[in-house]
Amino acid sequence: MDFVSLVSGMISLIDKNIIARTNVTSNVLNSNIVKVENSFHFQPDQEAVLIDYGYNTNGYSPTSHYDQYEYVRVKNIIDTRTIELYTNTISNWYVSDQSFLQKTIGNSPLYSNNLYYGDREVIPTDEMAVCIEPTGFNNDWIYLQGGLSVEYKVDIIIYGKEPDTELGMEILNKYTQAIYQLFLSELHIDLDAPYTPILANVTAGTSTVVIEDNSSNRENFAASSTLIDEKSYQIQDNLKAEHDFCILSVSPAIPDGSGKMTVTMSKDPVLSTPFTYSYSTTEYATLIRYKRYFYDTRVESGEMGTVQKGSAYLRAARLSWFGKEVEEWHFPQTDKGVPYFRQITP
């Protein structure tokens, strides 16, 4: 049972998809074209906000942590690095001012520092906030030996502002709907999934990828040695993905100073099955290893209302989520109840 990585993974999922912050890579001078690092998590007709001077990031005064912001709406995603807006920006946005674009709903942005592990007694009254609260678990043997199905229960609590207005309720409902749909689209939520950028383009019909040679990659992207690891790897970029790969070999076997290593992959542990598609570094080609698999997840119910936090009353919504995974227990187990004996000298 591991609630820590589960809740951390859920927070990361909300951060990447609901907040979806991406830096501006070219000055936006009264234009409707915004060049960004990655448009992957944005879609047409979504609301967004442009902010500069590192809003809500470390190292800035809490009383002057941004210079300006501007609400916009996305018209089209032209490509991975280009977003088209419905109208030209009113202000100018400079790379030198650390300008960035992020999603918003109803002109009420949710920021990463307002995503909390566990509920809080006091929630900022002037900002949206989301708390991920573990509430319980249960388990059941589903096969011997020895598959234990563990069901995790988690509450997703969304706090909004303006509890006495219709607009405040509307904004809260929209955020609740967005998070609800996000977790329905992520039925097999990724947890403990190490990933690494692919350093060279991958051509369809080949079976090798080049990644950075470091201690983390050597640990997580080694040749598959067990049945559990054989189908645990996925390759993807912003346009396509393939999964259920095993790793046949890794070269070089020991660091050679090049800073790179080549991983040979296949969908069959014996026969070579090459990639069906090509993957590009300009589309953020990535190699992923999946260590945990949730075979059943769902937001099964929700509640809406008003709650008191400290001296303030806030709009709040509570989504009840569950996720099921199988833990492998191996038998016979070493008996921890045996008495302690001194080592016998031969």
LINFENNOR-V110943 format. One record per residue. N is the residue number from 1. SS is DSSP state (~ for helix, > for strand, _ for the rest). Layout:
n->N ss->SS
n->N ss->SS
This chain:
n->1 ss->_
n->2 ss->_
n->3 ss->~
n->4 ss->~
n->5 ss->~
n->6 ss->~
n->7 ss->~
n->8 ss->~
n->9 ss->~
n->10 ss->~
n->11 ss->~
n->12 ss->~
n->13 ss->~
n->14 ss->~
n->15 ss->~
n->16 ss->~
n->17 ss->~
n->18 ss->~
n->19 ss->~
n->20 ss->_
n->21 ss->_
n->22 ss->>
n->23 ss->>
n->24 ss->>
n->25 ss->_
n->26 ss->_
n->27 ss->_
n->28 ss->>
n->29 ss->>
n->30 ss->_
n->31 ss->_
n->32 ss->_
n->33 ss->>
n->34 ss->>
n->35 ss->>
n->36 ss->>
n->37 ss->_
n->38 ss->_
n->39 ss->_
n->40 ss->_
n->41 ss->_
n->42 ss->_
n->43 ss->_
n->44 ss->_
n->45 ss->_
n->46 ss->_
n->47 ss->>
n->48 ss->>
n->49 ss->>
n->50 ss->>
n->51 ss->>
n->52 ss->_
n->53 ss->_
n->54 ss->_
n->55 ss->_
n->56 ss->_
n->57 ss->_
n->58 ss->_
n->59 ss->_
n->60 ss->_
n->61 ss->_
n->62 ss->_
n->63 ss->_
n->64 ss->_
n->65 ss->_
n->66 ss->_
n->67 ss->_
n->68 ss->_
n->69 ss->>
n->70 ss->>
n->71 ss->>
n->72 ss->>
n->73 ss->>
n->74 ss->>
n->75 ss->>
n->76 ss->>
n->77 ss->>
n->78 ss->>
n->79 ss->>
n->80 ss->_
n->81 ss->_
n->82 ss->>
n->83 ss->>
n->84 ss->>
n->85 ss->>
n->86 ss->_
n->87 ss->_
n->88 ss->_
n->89 ss->_
n->90 ss->_
n->91 ss->_
n->92 ss->>
n->93 ss->>
n->94 ss->_
n->95 ss->~
n->96 ss->~
n->97 ss->~
n->98 ss->_
n->99 ss->_
n->100 ss->>
n->101 ss->>
n->102 ss->>
n->103 ss->>
n->104 ss->_
n->105 ss->_
n->106 ss->_
n->107 ss->_
n->108 ss->_
n->109 ss->_
n->110 ss->_
n->111 ss->_
n->112 ss->~
n->113 ss->~
n->114 ss->~
n->115 ss->>
n->116 ss->>
n->117 ss->>
n->118 ss->_
n->119 ss->_
n->120 ss->_
n->121 ss->_
n->122 ss->_
n->123 ss->_
n->124 ss->_
n->125 ss->_
n->126 ss->_
n->127 ss->_
n->128 ss->_
n->129 ss->>
n->130 ss->>
n->131 ss->>
n->132 ss->>
n->133 ss->>
n->134 ss->>
n->135 ss->>
n->136 ss->>
n->137 ss->>
n->138 ss->>
n->139 ss->>
n->140 ss->>
n->141 ss->>
n->142 ss->>
n->143 ss->>
n->144 ss->_
n->145 ss->_
n->146 ss->_
n->147 ss->>
n->148 ss->>
n->149 ss->>
n->150 ss->>
n->151 ss->>
n->152 ss->>
n->153 ss->>
n->154 ss->>
n->155 ss->>
n->156 ss->>
n->157 ss->>
n->158 ss->>
n->159 ss->>
n->160 ss->>
n->161 ss->_
n->162 ss->_
n->163 ss->_
n->164 ss->_
n->165 ss->_
n->166 ss->~
n->167 ss->~
n->168 ss->~
n->169 ss->~
n->170 ss->~
n->171 ss->~
n->172 ss->~
n->173 ss->~
n->174 ss->~
n->175 ss->~
n->176 ss->~
n->177 ss->~
n->178 ss->~
n->179 ss->~
n->180 ss->~
n->181 ss->~
n->182 ss->~
n->183 ss->~
n->184 ss->~
n->185 ss->~
n->186 ss->_
n->187 ss->_
n->188 ss->_
n->189 ss->_
n->190 ss->_
n->191 ss->_
n->192 ss->_
n->193 ss->_
n->194 ss->_
n->195 ss->>
n->196 ss->>
n->197 ss->>
n->198 ss->>
n->199 ss->_
n->200 ss->_
n->201 ss->_
n->202 ss->>
n->203 ss->_
n->204 ss->_
n->205 ss->_
n->206 ss->_
n->207 ss->_
n->208 ss->>
n->209 ss->>
n->210 ss->>
n->211 ss->>
n->212 ss->>
n->213 ss->_
n->214 ss->_
n->215 ss->~
n->216 ss->~
n->217 ss->~
n->218 ss->~
n->219 ss->~
n->220 ss->~
n->221 ss->_
n->222 ss->_
n->223 ss->_
n->224 ss->_
n->225 ss->_
n->226 ss->_
n->227 ss->~
n->228 ss->~
n->229 ss->~
n->230 ss->~
n->231 ss->_
n->232 ss->_
n->233 ss->>
n->234 ss->>
n->235 ss->>
n->236 ss->>
n->237 ss->_
n->238 ss->_
n->239 ss->_
n->240 ss->_
n->241 ss->>
n->242 ss->>
n->243 ss->>
n->244 ss->>
n->245 ss->>
n->246 ss->>
n->247 ss->>
n->248 ss->>
n->249 ss->>
n->250 ss->>
n->251 ss->>
n->252 ss->_
n->253 ss->_
n->254 ss->_
n->255 ss->_
n->256 ss->_
n->257 ss->_
n->258 ss->_
n->259 ss->_
n->260 ss->>
n->261 ss->>
n->262 ss->>
n->263 ss->>
n->264 ss->>
n->265 ss->>
n->266 ss->>
n->267 ss->_
n->268 ss->_
n->269 ss->_
n->270 ss->_
n->271 ss->_
n->272 ss->_
n->273 ss->_
n->274 ss->_
n->275 ss->_
n->276 ss->_
n->277 ss->_
n->278 ss->_
n->279 ss->>
n->280 ss->_
n->281 ss->~
n->282 ss->~
n->283 ss->~
n->284 ss->_
n->285 ss->_
n->286 ss->>
n->287 ss->>
n->288 ss->>
n->289 ss->>
n->290 ss->_
n->291 ss->_
n->292 ss->_
n->293 ss->_
n->294 ss->>
n->295 ss->>
n->296 ss->>
n->297 ss->>
n->298 ss->>
n->299 ss->>
n->300 ss->>
n->301 ss->>
n->302 ss->>
n->303 ss->>
n->304 ss->>
n->305 ss->>
n->306 ss->>
n->307 ss->>
n->308 ss->>
n->309 ss->>
n->310 ss->_
n->311 ss->_
n->312 ss->>
n->313 ss->>
n->314 ss->>
n->315 ss->>
n->316 ss->>
n->317 ss->>
n->318 ss->>
n->319 ss->>
n->320 ss->>
n->321 ss->>
n->322 ss->>
n->323 ss->>
n->324 ss->>
n->325 ss->>
n->326 ss->>
n->327 ss->>
n->328 ss->>
n->329 ss->_
n->330 ss->_
n->331 ss->_
n->332 ss->_
n->333 ss->_
n->334 ss->_
n->335 ss->_
n->336 ss->_
n->337 ss->_
n->338 ss->_
n->339 ss->_
n->340 ss->_
n->341 ss->_
n->342 ss->_
n->343 ss->_
n->344 ss->_
n->345 ss->_
n->346 ss->_
